Amino acid sequence: MKKSRIAVVGGTLATLVLTLAPSAYANWSSSMSGVMSGFESSRWDDEQYSEIRFTGCDQGYATSVDVNLWEDVSLNYDNYKGDATFTNCFNSSTAVSAGEWHDLPVNDFYFKLGSIGGSNQMWARDVYIDTTAAD
C-alpha cells in the first residue's frame, strides 16, 4: 500500500511540475498592448538562428525599444545573447523592425524589452518569431 501511495504522489508531482513549466514553441506570432520595460515574451525552441520582428509599433510618444534576446536556462541564470534597437516599426502601422541572432545553442529562448524611448509603455500590432534562417 505504501509503494502505491508513493507512486501516485510522485506521478501527481511530476504532472504538476510539467504543467507549471514554461511552454516553448518554434515560430509564432502575437501582439503586444501596453507592455512596459522588463516585459518577457513567451519562450520558443531554437537552434542556430532566431529573428524577432515587430510590425506597426505604437506611434504615440514611443520612438524606439531595445529588444534583448535571452537563453532560458533551466534551474540556473539565463544567458544574455545580445540586443537590437527597434525604431522603424514606429514609423507606420505597416513598418517593420527586425533583429537576427546567429550561432545559437539548442535551447529555449525569449525576448525581454529594455528601455522604451520616449514613453514608459508600447504596443506592437504584430510580433513574429522566426527560427528558420532559410527564409
N, C-alpha and C positions, 0 to 999 in steps of 0.2 A: 504494500500500500504506500509506503514511504517513497519508493522509487517512482511510482506512477505520479504521485503528487509533485515530486521534484521535476519530472519531465513536463508536466502541464505548466508549472510555474516558469520553467526555463523557456518553453515554447512561447508562452504568452509574453515574456520579457523580450525575446528576440523579435516577435512581431511588433511590439511597441517601439523598439529601437529602430527598426526598418521603417515604420510608419512616420516617425519623427525626423528621420534623416532627410536633408535637403534633396529634392529631386533634381536630376540633371538631364538635359535634353541636348540634341545636336543643334541643327538650325532651328530657329524660332523667331517669331516676331510678336511685338506687343506695342504698347504706347506708354507714355508717362504723363501724369497730370499732377501739377503742383508739387513735384518732388523737390527735395532740398539737398544741399551738400551733405554727403555721407550716405545718400541713398544707395542700396545694394540691389543689383538685378537678380533674377533667377540664375541658377547655375546651368552650365551646359558641358557636355562631354566633348573633349577635343584632343587632338594630337597634331602637332606641327604648325597649324595655322588658325588664326581667328580674325574675323573682320567684324567691327561694330559700326553700324550705320544709323544715324538719326536723320529723319526727314521732317521738315516743317516744324522747327522748334519755335517756342514762344517768341512772338515779335513785339512784346511789350517792352519791358525795361532790360531784360537779359540780352546780352550780346555775345556771350561765349560760355563754354563749360569745359572743364578739364575732366576727361574720362580716363580712369585708372583701371588697368587690367590686373586681376589677381588670380593666382592659382589657389584653389581651395584644397588645403592640405588637412586631411582628417587627423584629429587629435594632436594638432600642432599649430604653430603660427602659419598663416597663409603667406605665400610668396608674391611679392610685388613684381610685375612683369613689364611695367612701363606705362606711359600715359600718352594721350593725344589731346590737343585742344581743338574743340569743335567750334567753328564760327560761321561757316557758310549756311548751315541749316537755319540760322536766324534771319536769313535774307528774304525768304518767302515760304509759303506753305508747301512748295514742292522742292525746295532747295535741300541738298543732301550734304552731310558731313560724314566722313568715314575715317576710321583708324584701322591699321593692319598690324598684326604681330605674327612673326615667323619663328620657326625652330622651337616651338613649344613642346614641353614633355606631354606624355599621355596622362591626362588627369581631367578634373572638373575645373571650370573657370567661371568667373563672374566679373562684372564691372562695378565700380564704385564711383560715384560722382564726387569730384573735388570741388574747387571753387567755381561758382557761377558768377560770371562777370556782369555787373550792373543790376543784380537782383539777388534775392535770397531763395528763390524757387524758380522752376522752369517746367515747361511742357514740351513734349515731342509727339507729333501726330503718329509717327511710325518709328519703332526701334526694331532693327533687324540684326540678328546674329548669324553670320555665315562662317561655317567651319570647313569650307571646300575651296582651296586655292585655285582649282581648275577653272572656276567660272569667273 
